[in-house]
Amino acid sequence: MSCSKPTKEDMAKDLIKKYMIENLNDPKSYEPISFSKLDSISVVHPVLLGWRMTHKFRAKNGFGALGIQNMEFFFDKEVTKIDNAGNL
């Protein structure tokens, strides 16, 4: 039996899912559709500043209507926390 360490991409997806459950109007309506690849952010190569990922999902808004949304997430270098998130 092997216990493989999660990839940075897996860690980012888990952080996004947790963020969505904590911040959506109706977390039970949350349905992930897709995630982009995890992209590195650097000003001058090879100085890594952090990571970026976009996420497309379906969820109910404040009026109860189901809609599709896209958000962009920025992570720290170690992908242990979301530094910023916003709608696209």
Contacts in CASP RR format, 6 or more apart in sequence:
PFRMAT RR
TARGET T0000
AUTHOR 0000-0000-0000
METHOD contacts of the structure
MODEL  1
MSCSKPTKEDMAKDLIKKYMIENLNDPKSYEPISFSKLDSISVVHPVLLG
WRMTHKFRAKNGFGALGIQNMEFFFDKEVTKIDNAGNL
6 14 0 8 1.000
8 38 0 8 1.000
8 51 0 8 1.000
8 79 0 8 1.000
9 35 0 8 1.000
9 37 0 8 1.000
9 38 0 8 1.000
9 53 0 8 1.000
11 79 0 8 1.000
11 80 0 8 1.000
12 35 0 8 1.000
12 38 0 8 1.000
12 51 0 8 1.000
12 53 0 8 1.000
12 73 0 8 1.000
12 75 0 8 1.000
12 79 0 8 1.000
13 35 0 8 1.000
13 53 0 8 1.000
15 73 0 8 1.000
15 75 0 8 1.000
15 79 0 8 1.000
15 81 0 8 1.000
15 82 0 8 1.000
16 35 0 8 1.000
16 53 0 8 1.000
16 55 0 8 1.000
16 73 0 8 1.000
16 82 0 8 1.000
17 30 0 8 1.000
17 32 0 8 1.000
19 73 0 8 1.000
19 82 0 8 1.000
19 85 0 8 1.000
20 27 0 8 1.000
20 30 0 8 1.000
20 32 0 8 1.000
20 55 0 8 1.000
20 57 0 8 1.000
20 59 0 8 1.000
21 27 0 8 1.000
21 30 0 8 1.000
24 30 0 8 1.000
24 59 0 8 1.000
24 60 0 8 1.000
25 59 0 8 1.000
25 60 0 8 1.000
25 61 0 8 1.000
25 62 0 8 1.000
25 64 0 8 1.000
26 59 0 8 1.000
26 60 0 8 1.000
26 62 0 8 1.000
26 64 0 8 1.000
27 59 0 8 1.000
29 58 0 8 1.000
29 59 0 8 1.000
29 60 0 8 1.000
29 66 0 8 1.000
30 57 0 8 1.000
30 58 0 8 1.000
30 59 0 8 1.000
31 57 0 8 1.000
31 58 0 8 1.000
31 59 0 8 1.000
32 55 0 8 1.000
32 56 0 8 1.000
32 57 0 8 1.000
33 56 0 8 1.000
33 57 0 8 1.000
33 58 0 8 1.000
33 68 0 8 1.000
34 55 0 8 1.000
34 56 0 8 1.000
35 53 0 8 1.000
35 54 0 8 1.000
35 55 0 8 1.000
35 56 0 8 1.000
36 53 0 8 1.000
36 54 0 8 1.000
36 55 0 8 1.000
37 53 0 8 1.000
38 51 0 8 1.000
38 52 0 8 1.000
38 53 0 8 1.000
38 79 0 8 1.000
39 51 0 8 1.000
39 52 0 8 1.000
39 53 0 8 1.000
40 48 0 8 1.000
40 50 0 8 1.000
40 51 0 8 1.000
40 52 0 8 1.000
41 48 0 8 1.000
41 49 0 8 1.000
41 50 0 8 1.000
41 51 0 8 1.000
41 52 0 8 1.000
41 74 0 8 1.000
42 48 0 8 1.000
42 49 0 8 1.000
42 50 0 8 1.000
43 49 0 8 1.000
48 77 0 8 1.000
49 77 0 8 1.000
50 74 0 8 1.000
50 75 0 8 1.000
50 76 0 8 1.000
50 77 0 8 1.000
50 83 0 8 1.000
51 74 0 8 1.000
51 75 0 8 1.000
51 76 0 8 1.000
51 77 0 8 1.000
51 79 0 8 1.000
52 72 0 8 1.000
52 73 0 8 1.000
52 74 0 8 1.000
52 75 0 8 1.000
53 72 0 8 1.000
53 73 0 8 1.000
53 75 0 8 1.000
54 70 0 8 1.000
54 71 0 8 1.000
54 72 0 8 1.000
54 73 0 8 1.000
54 88 0 8 1.000
55 70 0 8 1.000
55 71 0 8 1.000
55 72 0 8 1.000
55 73 0 8 1.000
56 68 0 8 1.000
56 69 0 8 1.000
56 70 0 8 1.000
57 68 0 8 1.000
57 69 0 8 1.000
57 71 0 8 1.000
58 66 0 8 1.000
58 67 0 8 1.000
58 68 0 8 1.000
58 69 0 8 1.000
59 66 0 8 1.000
59 67 0 8 1.000
59 69 0 8 1.000
60 66 0 8 1.000
60 67 0 8 1.000
61 67 0 8 1.000
69 87 0 8 1.000
70 87 0 8 1.000
70 88 0 8 1.000
71 85 0 8 1.000
71 86 0 8 1.000
71 87 0 8 1.000
71 88 0 8 1.000
72 85 0 8 1.000
72 86 0 8 1.000
72 87 0 8 1.000
72 88 0 8 1.000
73 82 0 8 1.000
73 84 0 8 1.000
73 85 0 8 1.000
73 86 0 8 1.000
74 82 0 8 1.000
74 83 0 8 1.000
74 84 0 8 1.000
74 85 0 8 1.000
75 81 0 8 1.000
75 82 0 8 1.000
75 83 0 8 1.000
76 83 0 8 1.000
END
